[in-house]
Amino acid sequence: QVQLVESGGGLVQPGGSLRLSCAASGSRFSIYTLGWYRQAPEKQRELVAQITAGGRTYYADSVKGRFTISRDNAKNTVYLQMNSLKPEDTAVYYCNVIPVGPWGQGTQVTVSS
């Protein structure tokens, strides 16, 4: 079973950038499809981006062109580069395998001036 720990969140002004990281423990990281999710207050958790074992990516329409998901199998890490951030991107961001396993604590991203 893969265990995942998110990091890299913080407070950023609109238009700014952040890079989230998700470090995985456990074996066979490279075979998993991985996803970044987010949950804003009083909203359901949503899939933001995913990347397959072969590197194919998917993005939600709301982040397309602004966010980039990538993975480094040698480091057992998946990243989410977030550019041109908007206040509506404010949420707790989580990573997970797909199909999802246990959730971690996530990392808070706040976009505000």
C-alpha positions in Angstrom: 0.0 0.0 0.0 1.3 3.5 -0.9 1.4 6.2 1.7 1.4 9.7 0.5 2.5 13.0 2.3 1.7 16.4 0.7 3.7 19.5 1.2 4.3 22.9 -0.4 1.1 24.8 0.3 0.9 28.3 1.7 -0.5 31.8 1.2 0.1 33.4 -2.1 -1.3 36.5 -3.9 -3.6 36.2 -6.9 -1.5 35.6 -10.0 1.3 33.9 -8.0 2.6 30.4 -8.2 3.1 27.4 -5.9 4.6 24.0 -6.4 3.1 21.2 -4.4 4.9 17.9 -3.7 3.6 14.5 -2.7 6.1 12.0 -1.4 5.2 8.4 -1.5 6.4 5.5 0.6 6.0 1.9 -0.4 6.9 -0.1 -3.4 5.9 0.0 -7.0 5.2 3.8 -7.1 5.8 3.9 -10.8 2.9 1.7 -11.7 0.2 3.9 -10.2 -1.9 6.5 -11.7 -1.7 9.5 -9.4 -4.0 12.4 -8.9 -4.2 15.8 -7.2 -7.5 16.6 -5.6 -8.7 19.7 -3.7 -11.5 20.5 -1.3 -12.7 24.0 -0.7 -14.8 24.9 2.4 -18.3 23.6 2.1 -17.6 22.0 -1.3 -17.0 18.4 -2.4 -13.5 17.1 -3.1 -12.7 17.3 -6.7 -10.1 15.9 -9.0 -7.8 18.6 -10.3 -5.2 16.7 -12.3 -4.0 13.2 -12.8 -1.0 11.4 -14.4 -0.8 7.8 -15.5 2.1 5.5 -15.2 3.0 6.3 -18.8 2.9 10.0 -18.2 -0.5 10.8 -19.8 -2.2 13.7 -18.1 -5.7 15.0 -17.4 -6.8 18.4 -16.1 -10.0 19.8 -14.8 -11.3 22.6 -17.0 -10.9 25.0 -14.2 -7.1 24.6 -14.0 -6.2 23.7 -17.6 -3.4 25.9 -18.9 -2.4 27.0 -15.4 -1.5 23.8 -13.5 1.0 21.1 -14.5 1.2 17.7 -12.9 4.4 15.7 -13.2 6.1 12.8 -11.5 9.6 11.6 -10.7 9.5 7.9 -10.2 13.1 7.8 -9.0 12.1 10.1 -6.1 8.7 8.5 -5.6 7.2 12.0 -5.9 4.4 13.6 -7.8 4.3 17.4 -8.2 1.6 20.0 -9.0 3.0 23.3 -10.4 0.3 25.9 -10.0 0.6 29.2 -11.9 -1.7 32.2 -12.3 -3.4 31.3 -9.1 -6.9 32.7 -8.4 -8.8 33.1 -5.1 -11.1 30.3 -6.2 -8.1 27.9 -6.1 -8.1 28.2 -2.3 -8.5 24.8 -0.9 -6.9 21.9 0.9 -5.0 19.9 -1.8 -4.5 16.2 -1.5 -2.7 13.6 -3.6 -3.8 10.0 -4.0 -3.5 7.0 -6.1 -6.3 6.3 -8.6 -8.5 4.4 -7.7 -8.2 6.2 -4.4 -6.7 4.8 -1.2 -6.5 6.3 2.2 -6.4 10.1 2.3 -3.5 12.0 3.9 -3.7 15.3 5.7 -3.4 17.5 2.6 -1.7 20.8 2.3 -3.6 24.2 2.5 -3.4 26.6 -0.4 -4.7 30.1 0.2 -4.9 32.6 -2.6 -5.6 36.1 -1.2 -4.3 39.6 -1.4 
